[in-house]
Amino acid sequence: MNFWPYRTEWLARVPRIDCPEQGVRLVEVPWARAGSGFTLMMEAVIWMLSREMSVSAMAEMLKEQEPRLWRVLGHSVEKAYRREAWGEVKKILVDETRSKRGHRSVTVVPDAESRKLLFLAQWRGKEALEAFAKERKEQNADPGQIEAICMDMSPSSISGAREFFPKAERIFDPFPVMQMAGEAVDQVRKEFGRQALLPKGSLWALRGNEWTRSEEQKGLRSSLCAADPRLGRAIGLREALPEILSQEDPRWWFRWADRSRLAPFRRLSQAIQEHLGGILSFLPSQIANGTIEATHGRIQLVKRMARGFRSFRYLRIAAFLKAGTLRRGSFGRAHWKQRRGRFRHPVATNQFGNVR
C-alpha cells in the first residue's frame, strides 16, 4: 500500500521449501493469504472501498485489474457468508427484483425479523425455494425450522413452499391483492374508454385511493360513479377490499363481487377465495413483503453504480456487500498473535500490497 501520495515498496524474499510429497512450496506468511496476491491489509482496504464505490471505479483508483479485485471480494464474501448462523431464522420473506433489462429477475430471501439478506438466487418460484432449502442444509440449519414464509401467490412458489418447507405457514402479502383490484377497476374503465363515454382526465381520477386525489379529481370521480352504476360498483368494490382484508369473515364481499356483473371482479373474487387462508394469515402475523423493498432499493442502487454486471456471480457479491450485513474477519492483533513466530521476515510486495 502507498504511504499517502508516495509510492511505497517493501522488498524481501519469501523462503521456499522442497517437500517430497507436494514439491516446492512457498512459506506461509502471516500478512498475506496464500494465493491472494495481496496483503491482508490491502484486502481490508478493498473490502472497505467496495462498500462505497463500484469495482470498476476502485480498479481505476488502485491501478488494478477488475478480475483480481472480484476474486478478492468473492473470497471475502464467501468466507463471511459461511460464518453466518441461520439456526435462529424462523420466518422469511420471498420476493423478486429485476436483475437485467426485460423480464430477468432474481429471487431475494431476507430474514423477516432482522431484515438481513440471507439468500440471492438467479431462479424464481419453486427452483429458488429448492436452492434456498439446500443452502440452509449447507449452513447447518434445518429447513423444517422455518415457521412462516411470506411470498406471492404464484403457483410455482406455492408448490415449492409446500414441498421444501412443509411445516411453514404460507402468508400472502395483501399488497398484490390491492394491485389486482386496481387492475380490475382499470379494465372496467377501459370498456367505457372504448365507447368514448369518459371525459378527459378521468384516468387519474379513478385510479388510486380517494384520499390521495385532488378536489377536482374527487368531484370528477363522484360524478362518473353516479352517472354509471357499473363504474360505481367497481370503485365501491375496490374501496371496500382493504376492509375485508382486515376481517376474518369476508364472505359478504365475495357475494357482492359475484353479483356485480363485472367479469374482472368475478375473477378477482375467485382468486382471493383460492388463496384466502394465506391472505388472512397476514392478520395475526403482520408479516408483509413491504419491508423487503429497502433491500430491493439497495440492490438496484448497486446495479446503477456498476451500470450492470457481467454475470450473476458479480451481482451476488455486490448485493451482499451493499445489502447484506456480512462482517469481514479481523486483520488486527488477534490475527497476528495467532500466527506470530511462524515467519518473522518481511515479504516482497509492490506499491499496492501485491505479494511478489
C-alpha positions as CSV (number, residue, x, y, z in Angstrom):
1,M,0.0,0.0,0.0
2,N,1.1,3.6,-0.6
3,F,2.0,5.9,2.1
4,W,-0.3,8.9,1.4
5,P,0.6,10.0,-2.2
6,Y,4.0,8.4,-2.2
7,R,4.8,5.1,-3.8
8,T,5.9,2.6,-1.2
9,E,7.6,-0.8,-1.9
10,W,8.5,-3.5,0.5
11,L,11.4,-5.7,-0.7
12,A,12.1,-9.1,0.8
13,R,12.5,-12.7,-0.1
14,V,9.9,-15.4,0.9
15,P,11.7,-18.7,1.6
16,R,10.7,-21.8,-0.2
17,I,10.8,-25.4,1.0
18,D,11.1,-28.6,-1.0
19,C,8.5,-31.1,0.2
20,P,9.0,-34.7,-1.1
21,E,5.2,-35.1,-1.3
22,Q,3.9,-31.7,-2.5
23,G,7.0,-30.3,-4.2
24,V,8.4,-26.8,-3.8
25,R,6.2,-24.6,-1.7
26,L,6.4,-21.0,-0.5
27,V,6.5,-20.5,3.2
28,E,3.1,-19.2,4.6
29,V,3.5,-15.6,5.7
30,P,1.3,-14.1,8.4
31,W,0.4,-10.9,6.5
32,A,-0.9,-12.4,3.3
33,R,-3.4,-15.1,2.3
34,A,-2.0,-17.9,0.2
35,G,-2.6,-17.4,-3.5
36,S,-4.2,-14.0,-3.0
37,G,-1.5,-11.7,-4.4
38,F,-2.5,-9.0,-1.9
39,T,-1.6,-8.4,1.7
40,L,-4.3,-8.8,4.3
41,M,-4.3,-5.1,4.9
42,M,-4.8,-4.5,1.2
43,E,-7.7,-6.9,1.2
44,A,-9.2,-5.0,4.1
45,V,-8.9,-1.8,2.1
46,I,-10.6,-3.4,-1.0
47,W,-13.4,-4.6,1.2
48,M,-13.9,-1.1,2.7
49,L,-13.8,0.6,-0.7
50,S,-16.2,-1.8,-2.3
51,R,-18.9,-0.7,0.1
52,E,-18.6,2.9,-1.2
53,M,-17.9,2.6,-4.9
54,S,-18.2,0.3,-7.8
55,V,-15.4,-2.2,-8.6
56,S,-14.6,-0.5,-11.9
57,A,-14.0,2.8,-10.1
58,M,-12.0,1.1,-7.4
59,A,-9.8,-0.7,-10.1
60,E,-9.1,2.7,-11.7
61,M,-8.2,4.3,-8.4
62,L,-6.0,1.3,-7.3
63,K,-4.5,0.8,-10.8
64,E,-5.5,-2.9,-10.6
65,Q,-7.5,-5.2,-12.9
66,E,-11.1,-5.8,-12.1
67,P,-11.0,-9.6,-12.2
68,R,-8.3,-9.6,-9.4
69,L,-10.5,-7.4,-7.3
70,W,-13.5,-9.5,-7.9
71,R,-11.6,-12.6,-6.8
72,V,-10.6,-11.0,-3.6
73,L,-14.1,-9.8,-2.9
74,G,-15.6,-13.1,-3.8
75,H,-13.3,-15.0,-1.4
76,S,-14.1,-12.5,1.4
77,V,-17.9,-12.5,0.8
78,E,-18.0,-16.3,0.7
79,K,-15.9,-16.7,3.8
80,A,-18.0,-14.2,5.7
81,Y,-21.2,-15.8,4.4
82,R,-20.2,-19.2,5.7
83,R,-19.7,-17.8,9.1
84,E,-23.4,-16.6,9.3
85,A,-25.6,-18.5,11.7
86,W,-29.0,-19.4,10.3
87,G,-30.2,-21.5,13.2
88,E,-32.3,-18.7,14.7
89,V,-34.1,-17.8,11.4
90,K,-37.7,-18.9,11.7
91,K,-39.6,-16.6,9.3
92,I,-38.5,-15.5,5.8
93,L,-39.7,-13.2,3.0
94,V,-39.5,-14.2,-0.6
95,D,-39.7,-11.7,-3.4
96,E,-38.2,-10.9,-6.8
97,T,-36.3,-7.9,-8.1
98,R,-35.1,-7.1,-11.6
99,S,-31.5,-8.0,-12.4
100,K,-31.3,-7.1,-16.1
101,R,-33.4,-5.4,-18.8
102,G,-36.6,-7.3,-19.8
103,H,-38.2,-9.9,-17.7
104,R,-35.0,-11.0,-16.0
105,S,-35.1,-11.0,-12.2
106,V,-33.6,-12.7,-9.2
107,T,-35.2,-14.0,-6.0
108,V,-34.3,-12.3,-2.8
109,V,-34.8,-14.0,0.6
110,P,-34.2,-12.0,3.8
111,D,-35.0,-12.7,7.4
112,A,-38.5,-11.4,8.2
113,E,-37.4,-10.4,11.8
114,S,-33.9,-9.0,11.4
115,R,-34.4,-7.9,7.7
116,K,-30.9,-9.4,7.0
117,L,-30.3,-10.6,3.4
118,L,-29.9,-14.4,3.6
119,F,-30.0,-15.7,0.0
120,L,-30.0,-14.5,-3.6
121,A,-30.9,-16.9,-6.4
122,Q,-31.0,-16.4,-10.1
123,W,-34.1,-18.7,-10.3
124,R,-37.7,-18.0,-9.5
125,G,-40.5,-19.8,-7.9
126,K,-40.0,-23.4,-6.9
127,E,-36.4,-23.6,-8.2
128,A,-35.4,-20.6,-5.9
129,L,-37.0,-22.2,-2.8
130,E,-35.4,-25.5,-3.6
131,A,-32.0,-23.8,-3.8
132,F,-32.6,-22.0,-0.5
133,A,-33.5,-25.3,1.2
134,K,-30.2,-26.8,0.0
135,E,-28.3,-23.7,1.2
136,R,-29.9,-24.0,4.7
137,K,-28.5,-27.5,4.9
138,E,-25.0,-26.3,3.9
139,Q,-25.3,-23.7,6.6
140,N,-26.1,-26.4,9.2
141,A,-29.7,-25.3,9.5
142,D,-32.8,-27.5,9.1
143,P,-35.3,-26.3,6.5
144,G,-38.0,-27.7,8.8
145,Q,-37.3,-24.9,11.3
146,I,-38.9,-22.3,9.0
147,E,-42.3,-21.4,10.6
148,A,-43.6,-18.9,8.1
149,I,-43.0,-17.8,4.5
150,C,-44.4,-14.5,3.1
151,M,-44.5,-14.7,-0.7
152,D,-46.5,-14.0,-3.8
153,M,-49.5,-16.1,-5.0
154,S,-47.7,-17.7,-8.0
155,P,-48.4,-21.5,-8.3
156,S,-44.7,-22.2,-8.6
157,S,-43.9,-20.5,-5.3
158,I,-46.7,-22.2,-3.5
159,S,-45.6,-25.6,-4.9
160,G,-42.0,-25.0,-3.8
161,A,-43.1,-23.9,-0.3
162,R,-45.3,-26.9,0.1
163,E,-42.6,-29.4,-1.0
164,F,-39.4,-28.0,0.6
165,F,-40.9,-26.2,3.7
166,P,-43.9,-28.4,4.6
167,K,-44.1,-27.1,8.2
168,A,-44.0,-23.4,7.2
169,E,-47.2,-21.3,7.2
170,R,-47.7,-19.7,3.8
171,I,-48.5,-16.0,4.1
172,F,-49.6,-13.9,1.1
173,D,-48.8,-10.2,1.1
174,P,-52.1,-8.1,0.8
175,F,-50.4,-5.5,-1.4
176,P,-50.5,-7.6,-4.6
177,V,-54.3,-8.2,-3.9
178,M,-54.8,-4.4,-4.0
179,Q,-52.8,-4.2,-7.2
180,M,-55.1,-6.8,-8.7
181,A,-58.2,-4.8,-7.6
182,G,-56.7,-1.7,-9.2
183,E,-56.2,-3.6,-12.4
184,A,-59.8,-4.8,-12.3
185,V,-61.0,-1.2,-12.0
186,D,-58.8,-0.3,-14.9
187,Q,-60.3,-3.0,-17.1
188,V,-63.8,-1.6,-16.3
189,R,-62.6,1.9,-17.1
190,K,-61.1,0.8,-20.5
191,E,-64.5,-0.6,-21.5
192,F,-66.0,2.9,-21.1
193,G,-63.0,4.4,-22.8
194,R,-63.6,2.3,-25.9
195,Q,-67.1,3.6,-26.0
196,A,-65.9,7.2,-25.6
197,L,-68.0,7.7,-22.5
198,L,-65.3,9.1,-20.3
199,P,-64.2,12.8,-20.3
200,K,-60.6,13.9,-20.3
201,G,-58.7,13.5,-17.1
202,S,-60.8,10.6,-15.8
203,L,-57.8,8.2,-15.8
204,W,-56.1,9.5,-12.7
205,A,-59.4,10.5,-11.1
206,L,-60.4,6.8,-11.0
207,R,-57.1,5.3,-10.1
208,G,-55.7,5.0,-6.5
209,N,-57.3,5.9,-3.2
210,E,-59.8,8.7,-2.9
211,W,-57.8,10.5,-0.2
212,T,-54.8,10.8,-2.5
213,R,-56.8,12.6,-5.2
214,S,-57.2,16.4,-5.6
215,E,-60.6,18.1,-5.0
216,E,-61.2,18.4,-8.7
217,Q,-60.4,14.7,-9.2
218,K,-62.7,13.7,-6.3
219,G,-65.5,15.6,-7.9
220,L,-65.0,14.0,-11.3
221,R,-64.7,10.6,-9.6
222,S,-68.1,11.1,-7.8
223,S,-69.9,12.3,-11.0
224,L,-68.6,9.4,-13.0
225,C,-69.7,6.8,-10.4
226,A,-73.1,8.4,-10.2
227,A,-73.5,8.5,-13.9
228,D,-72.9,4.8,-14.5
229,P,-73.7,2.1,-11.9
230,R,-71.2,-0.3,-13.2
231,L,-68.3,2.1,-12.7
232,G,-69.7,2.9,-9.3
233,R,-69.8,-0.8,-8.3
234,A,-66.2,-1.2,-9.5
235,I,-65.0,1.7,-7.4
236,G,-67.0,0.5,-4.4
237,L,-65.6,-3.0,-4.6
238,R,-62.1,-1.7,-4.8
239,E,-62.5,0.7,-1.9
240,A,-64.1,-2.0,0.3
241,L,-61.4,-4.5,-0.3
242,P,-58.9,-3.2,2.4
243,E,-61.7,-3.6,4.9
244,I,-62.4,-7.2,4.1
245,L,-58.7,-8.0,4.3
246,S,-58.7,-7.0,7.9
247,Q,-61.7,-9.2,8.8
248,E,-61.9,-12.9,9.5
249,D,-65.1,-13.4,7.5
250,P,-65.0,-11.6,4.1
251,R,-67.8,-13.7,2.5
252,W,-70.1,-10.7,2.1
253,W,-67.5,-9.1,-0.3
254,F,-67.3,-12.3,-2.3
255,R,-71.1,-12.3,-2.7
256,W,-71.1,-8.7,-3.7
257,A,-68.3,-9.2,-6.3
258,D,-70.1,-12.3,-7.8
259,R,-73.4,-10.4,-8.2
260,S,-71.7,-7.3,-9.6
261,R,-71.9,-8.5,-13.2
262,L,-68.3,-7.3,-13.6
263,A,-66.1,-10.0,-15.1
264,P,-62.8,-8.6,-13.8
265,F,-64.1,-8.6,-10.2
266,R,-65.6,-12.0,-10.5
267,R,-62.1,-13.3,-11.4
268,L,-60.6,-11.4,-8.6
269,S,-63.1,-12.8,-6.1
270,Q,-62.3,-16.4,-7.3
271,A,-58.5,-15.7,-7.0
272,I,-58.9,-14.4,-3.4
273,Q,-61.0,-17.3,-2.3
274,E,-58.5,-19.8,-3.7
275,H,-55.7,-18.2,-1.5
276,L,-57.9,-16.9,1.3
277,G,-56.1,-18.8,4.0
278,G,-52.7,-17.3,3.2
279,I,-54.2,-13.8,2.9
280,L,-55.9,-14.0,6.3
281,S,-52.7,-15.3,7.8
282,F,-51.4,-11.8,7.5
283,L,-53.7,-10.6,10.2
284,P,-52.1,-12.3,13.3
285,S,-48.5,-12.4,11.9
286,Q,-48.4,-8.9,10.3
287,I,-45.6,-10.2,8.1
288,A,-45.5,-8.5,4.7
289,N,-43.1,-8.1,1.8
290,G,-43.2,-4.3,2.1
291,T,-40.1,-4.4,4.3
292,I,-38.1,-6.1,1.6
293,E,-38.4,-3.0,-0.6
294,A,-35.5,-1.5,1.2
295,T,-33.3,-4.4,0.2
296,H,-34.6,-4.2,-3.4
297,G,-33.6,-0.5,-3.4
298,R,-30.0,-1.2,-2.3
299,I,-29.7,-3.9,-4.9
300,Q,-30.9,-1.6,-7.6
301,L,-28.5,1.1,-6.4
302,V,-25.7,-1.4,-6.8
303,K,-26.8,-2.0,-10.3
304,R,-26.9,1.7,-11.2
305,M,-23.5,2.3,-9.6
306,A,-21.9,-0.5,-11.6
307,R,-24.0,0.1,-14.8
308,G,-24.8,-3.6,-14.8
309,F,-22.9,-6.8,-14.2
310,R,-21.4,-9.3,-16.5
311,S,-22.6,-12.3,-14.5
312,F,-24.9,-13.3,-11.6
313,R,-21.9,-14.1,-9.5
314,Y,-20.7,-10.4,-9.6
315,L,-24.3,-9.3,-8.8
316,R,-24.4,-11.6,-5.8
317,I,-21.1,-10.4,-4.4
318,A,-22.1,-6.7,-4.8
319,A,-25.5,-7.4,-3.3
320,F,-24.1,-8.9,-0.1
321,L,-21.6,-6.1,0.2
322,K,-24.2,-3.4,0.0
323,A,-27.5,-5.0,1.2
324,G,-26.1,-7.7,3.5
325,T,-24.7,-7.5,7.0
326,L,-21.6,-9.6,6.4
327,R,-18.6,-8.9,8.6
328,R,-15.1,-9.2,7.4
329,G,-12.7,-11.2,9.5
330,S,-10.3,-9.5,11.8
331,F,-7.0,-8.1,10.5
332,G,-5.8,-6.8,13.8
333,R,-3.8,-8.0,16.8
334,A,-5.7,-11.3,17.3
335,H,-4.8,-12.5,13.8
336,W,-1.1,-11.6,14.3
337,K,-1.0,-13.3,17.7
338,Q,-2.4,-16.5,16.1
339,R,0.4,-16.7,13.6
340,R,3.3,-15.0,15.4
341,G,6.6,-16.7,15.4
342,R,5.9,-18.8,12.3
343,F,7.8,-16.3,10.0
344,R,9.4,-13.1,11.0
345,H,11.0,-11.8,7.8
346,P,9.4,-9.1,5.6
347,V,7.7,-10.1,2.4
348,A,8.2,-8.6,-1.1
349,T,5.2,-6.6,-2.2
350,N,4.6,-3.9,-4.8
351,Q,3.2,-0.5,-4.3
352,F,-0.4,-1.8,-3.7
353,G,0.4,-4.7,-1.4
354,N,0.6,-7.4,-4.0
355,V,2.9,-10.2,-2.9
356,R,5.7,-10.8,-5.5
